[in-house]
Amino acid sequence: MTTRNFLAFDLGASSGRAMLGTVSNQRLKLTEIHRFENRMVEIDNHFYWNIFSIFDELKTGLKKCIRDFGIQPDSIAIDTWGVDFAFIDREGMIASLPFAYRDHRTDTAMEEFYKIIPKEELYLMTGIQLMQFNSLFQLFVNHQTKSPQYETGKDLLFMPDALSYLFCGVKKNEFSIASTSQLLKPGKLAYEEKLFKAMGVDLSIMQEIVLPGTLLGMIKPEVQKETGSRAIPVIAVASHDTASAIASVPASGKNWAYISSGTWSLMGIESDKPLISKEILNLNFTNEGGVEGTTRFLKNIMGMWLLQECRRVWSQEVNYSWNEMVDLSTRAQPFKCLIDPDDTNFLNPADMPEAITNYCLKTGQTPPQSHGEFIRCIFESLAMKYRLTLDSIRSVISYPIEKVHIIGGGANNELLCQYSANALGLPVVAGPIEATAIGNILIQAKAMHSVDSLEGIRTMVRNSFDTKTFEPQDPSLWETQLERFRKIVN
C-alpha cells in the first residue's frame, strides 16, 4: 500500500495543534508537528477569537511539517469547536474578530427569540439542544444590536470554514459544523428559511453546505510561498471536532454510547436519523450531523472546563500539572459535595472555585476547602452527570447500551474513567486520546481514496491504537450517591 501523509489542524477552545497522520499498510501513525495555546481575548467586556493569530499558527504548523519533518502532506484539513462564526466582507476580508461563544451578549437571547418562535416549535423545527450560545442566538443578537461585524459582513463562515477560506479562498459551510448552529433542517443539507425570516436576516449570507470529505480547493499561491507548500488540497472533513472524534470511535455494531471528553464532554449515540420529540426537548438533546449520513444524538456537558478554570485561578498561587491534580483528588474526602456541571453559573465565571462554593452553599452542602476537594467534586459530579445522561438516552431508544467509549483527552484520565464506569454501571473503553485528530486525518484519507468507508476508518483505528477497559466498582456506594446527586441537581 502506498504511504500517504495527511496534516490535521485540530483546534479546541483552549489549545490547537497540527498533527501529521501517516497511513500505510492499513495502519495510522501520528506525529505531533506543532502545538499552541488558544484562548479567548477580552476587549471592552466582550470575548473574541483572534482568528488572525490562529491562522498564523496553522501556517506555522504547515511550515514545520515541510521544513522540520521534510514532508509535503497530501492534503490538509481543519476542525474546531462548534457554533462560532466569522463574517467575510465585500472585499473578501475577515470583517472583524469573531465573537466567542462564552461572550455574555447572548445571556437573554433565548428568551427574546422565544417571543418570535416559541421554544417547543423551535426545537421541533431544528432538533438542536437549546443553548444560549448557539449560532442562531448569536446571529439574532448581532442583527438586533446592529453589530459592526454583522453590518459589514457579506458572507458567514463557521470557524473551520473561515480558516479553510484563508488557506484556499473557497467559501463553503461544511455539514457537521453547520449542523451545530440551529440554522439547519434536521439531518438535511438545507437551512431553515423560517428562522432567517424570523430574525430579519438575509439567507444569502449563508454558503452552500458540503458533506465531510469534500475537496474545497488548493492552497493559495501566497500561502504556498510563505510555508514552502506545494499546491495541495484543502479538504472539508467533519469539521466540528466532535464529529471527527466520533468517526474515530473504535466500536462495532450499535450497542454503545460515547463520551468525547475535553473542555466539553459530548455524550451520546450514533443514530441513522435525527431523534426529535417533545419528550426529547425536555431532555434537551441535540441532533448534529455526522459522517456518512449518521446523526450525532448527544448532550453537551460542561466537561473539563470546570477544572481548567479552577487551575487558571489557582495558577496565581501554584501551577499544578494535570497528574498532580489527579493525585490531589485521590487524597480528598469522597462525595463531600456534588454539583451540576451544567449549571449556568459555571458557563464563564470570573472565579470558578468561588462559583462552585456558591453552588454548594445554595444547595445546602459544605463547600470544598482544599484544592483536592474541588477537583474530586468535579470528577465525581461529571461521572454522575454521565449517568443521568445515559439514563435519558435509554429512555428514548429501543436497544440496550452495553458499553461506553471515552475518547479524547479525558481518556487519559484513568481516575475519571474509573469513576465513569462506577457511575454508569457499564464497562468504559478509554481511547484513543487523539480521537479528533485521528478522525480528521482518516476522513482526509477517505477523501483521497486511502480508506473506503466509516467502518474502514474504525477498523484502522482498532488496528493502530490501544484502548483500556474499566469495569464498574463499588456499585451500591455509587447508586446511593447517585440518588443524592439527583436530588441536588433537581
Secondary structure in CASP SS format (residue, H / E / C, confidence):
PFRMAT SS
TARGET T0000
AUTHOR 0000-0000-0000
METHOD secondary structure of the structure
MODEL  1
M C 1.00
T C 1.00
T C 1.00
R E 1.00
N E 1.00
F E 1.00
L E 1.00
A E 1.00
F E 1.00
D E 1.00
L E 1.00
G C 1.00
A C 1.00
S C 1.00
S E 1.00
G E 1.00
R E 1.00
A E 1.00
M E 1.00
L E 1.00
G E 1.00
T E 1.00
V E 1.00
S E 1.00
N C 1.00
Q C 1.00
R E 1.00
L E 1.00
K E 1.00
L E 1.00
T E 1.00
E E 1.00
I E 1.00
H E 1.00
R E 1.00
F E 1.00
E E 1.00
N C 1.00
R C 1.00
M C 1.00
V E 1.00
E E 1.00
I E 1.00
D C 1.00
N C 1.00
H E 1.00
F E 1.00
Y E 1.00
W C 1.00
N C 1.00
I H 1.00
F H 1.00
S H 1.00
I H 1.00
F H 1.00
D H 1.00
E H 1.00
L H 1.00
K H 1.00
T H 1.00
G H 1.00
L H 1.00
K H 1.00
K H 1.00
C H 1.00
I H 1.00
R H 1.00
D C 1.00
F C 1.00
G C 1.00
I C 1.00
Q C 1.00
P C 1.00
D C 1.00
S E 1.00
I E 1.00
A E 1.00
I E 1.00
D E 1.00
T E 1.00
W C 1.00
G C 1.00
V C 1.00
D C 1.00
F E 1.00
A E 1.00
F E 1.00
I E 1.00
D E 1.00
R C 1.00
E C 1.00
G C 1.00
M C 1.00
I E 1.00
A C 1.00
S C 1.00
L C 1.00
P C 1.00
F E 1.00
A C 1.00
Y C 1.00
R C 1.00
D C 1.00
H H 1.00
R H 1.00
T H 1.00
D C 1.00
T C 1.00
A H 1.00
M H 1.00
E H 1.00
E H 1.00
F H 1.00
Y H 1.00
K C 1.00
I C 1.00
I C 1.00
P C 1.00
K H 1.00
E H 1.00
E H 1.00
L H 1.00
Y H 1.00
L H 1.00
M H 1.00
T H 1.00
G C 1.00
I C 1.00
Q C 1.00
L C 1.00
M C 1.00
Q C 1.00
F C 1.00
N C 1.00
S H 1.00
L H 1.00
F H 1.00
Q H 1.00
L H 1.00
F H 1.00
V H 1.00
N H 1.00
H H 1.00
Q H 1.00
T C 1.00
K C 1.00
S C 1.00
P H 1.00
Q H 1.00
Y H 1.00
E H 1.00
T H 1.00
G E 1.00
K E 1.00
D E 1.00
L E 1.00
L E 1.00
F E 1.00
M H 1.00
P H 1.00
D H 1.00
A H 1.00
L H 1.00
S H 1.00
Y H 1.00
L H 1.00
F H 1.00
C H 1.00
G C 1.00
V C 1.00
K C 1.00
K C 1.00
N E 1.00
E E 1.00
F H 1.00
S H 1.00
I H 1.00
A H 1.00
S H 1.00
T H 1.00
S H 1.00
Q C 1.00
L C 1.00
L E 1.00
K C 1.00
P C 1.00
G C 1.00
K C 1.00
L C 1.00
A C 1.00
Y E 1.00
E C 1.00
E H 1.00
K H 1.00
L H 1.00
F H 1.00
K H 1.00
A H 1.00
M H 1.00
G C 1.00
V C 1.00
D C 1.00
L H 1.00
S H 1.00
I H 1.00
M C 1.00
Q C 1.00
E C 1.00
I E 1.00
V E 1.00
L C 1.00
P C 1.00
G C 1.00
T E 1.00
L E 1.00
L E 1.00
G E 1.00
M E 1.00
I C 1.00
K C 1.00
P H 1.00
E H 1.00
V H 1.00
Q H 1.00
K H 1.00
E H 1.00
T H 1.00
G C 1.00
S C 1.00
R C 1.00
A C 1.00
I C 1.00
P E 1.00
V E 1.00
I E 1.00
A E 1.00
V C 1.00
A C 1.00
S C 1.00
H E 1.00
D H 1.00
T H 1.00
A H 1.00
S H 1.00
A H 1.00
I H 1.00
A H 1.00
S C 1.00
V C 1.00
P C 1.00
A C 1.00
S C 1.00
G C 1.00
K C 1.00
N C 1.00
W E 1.00
A E 1.00
Y E 1.00
I E 1.00
S E 1.00
S E 1.00
G C 1.00
T C 1.00
W C 1.00
S E 1.00
L E 1.00
M E 1.00
G E 1.00
I E 1.00
E E 1.00
S E 1.00
D C 1.00
K C 1.00
P C 1.00
L C 1.00
I C 1.00
S C 1.00
K H 1.00
E H 1.00
I H 1.00
L H 1.00
N H 1.00
L H 1.00
N C 1.00
F C 1.00
T E 1.00
N E 1.00
E E 1.00
G E 1.00
G C 1.00
V C 1.00
E C 1.00
G C 1.00
T C 1.00
T E 1.00
R E 1.00
F E 1.00
L E 1.00
K E 1.00
N E 1.00
I E 1.00
M C 1.00
G C 1.00
M C 1.00
W H 1.00
L H 1.00
L H 1.00
Q H 1.00
E H 1.00
C H 1.00
R H 1.00
R H 1.00
V H 1.00
W H 1.00
S C 1.00
Q C 1.00
E C 1.00
V C 1.00
N C 1.00
Y C 1.00
S C 1.00
W H 1.00
N H 1.00
E H 1.00
M H 1.00
V H 1.00
D H 1.00
L H 1.00
S H 1.00
T H 1.00
R C 1.00
A C 1.00
Q C 1.00
P C 1.00
F C 1.00
K C 1.00
C C 1.00
L C 1.00
I C 1.00
D C 1.00
P C 1.00
D C 1.00
D C 1.00
T H 1.00
N H 1.00
F H 1.00
L C 1.00
N C 1.00
P C 1.00
A C 1.00
D C 1.00
M H 1.00
P H 1.00
E H 1.00
A H 1.00
I H 1.00
T H 1.00
N H 1.00
Y H 1.00
C H 1.00
L H 1.00
K H 1.00
T C 1.00
G C 1.00
Q C 1.00
T C 1.00
P C 1.00
P C 1.00
Q C 1.00
S C 1.00
H H 1.00
G H 1.00
E H 1.00
F H 1.00
I H 1.00
R H 1.00
C H 1.00
I H 1.00
F H 1.00
E H 1.00
S H 1.00
L H 1.00
A H 1.00
M H 1.00
K H 1.00
Y H 1.00
R H 1.00
L H 1.00
T H 1.00
L H 1.00
D H 1.00
S H 1.00
I H 1.00
R H 1.00
S C 1.00
V C 1.00
I C 1.00
S C 1.00
Y C 1.00
P C 1.00
I C 1.00
E C 1.00
K E 1.00
V E 1.00
H E 1.00
I E 1.00
I E 1.00
G C 1.00
G H 1.00
G H 1.00
A H 1.00
N H 1.00
N C 1.00
E H 1.00
L H 1.00
L H 1.00
C H 1.00
Q H 1.00
Y H 1.00
S H 1.00
A H 1.00
N H 1.00
A H 1.00
L H 1.00
G C 1.00
L C 1.00
P C 1.00
V E 1.00
V E 1.00
A E 1.00
G C 1.00
P C 1.00
I C 1.00
E C 1.00
A H 1.00
T H 1.00
A H 1.00
I H 1.00
G H 1.00
N H 1.00
I H 1.00
L H 1.00
I H 1.00
Q H 1.00
A H 1.00
K H 1.00
A H 1.00
M C 1.00
H C 1.00
S C 1.00
V C 1.00
D C 1.00
S C 1.00
L H 1.00
E H 1.00
G H 1.00
I H 1.00
R H 1.00
T H 1.00
M H 1.00
V H 1.00
R H 1.00
N H 1.00
S H 1.00
F C 1.00
D C 1.00
T C 1.00
K E 1.00
T E 1.00
F E 1.00
E C 1.00
P C 1.00
Q C 1.00
D C 1.00
P H 1.00
S H 1.00
L H 1.00
W H 1.00
E H 1.00
T H 1.00
Q H 1.00
L H 1.00
E H 1.00
R H 1.00
F H 1.00
R H 1.00
K H 1.00
I H 1.00
V H 1.00
N C 1.00
END
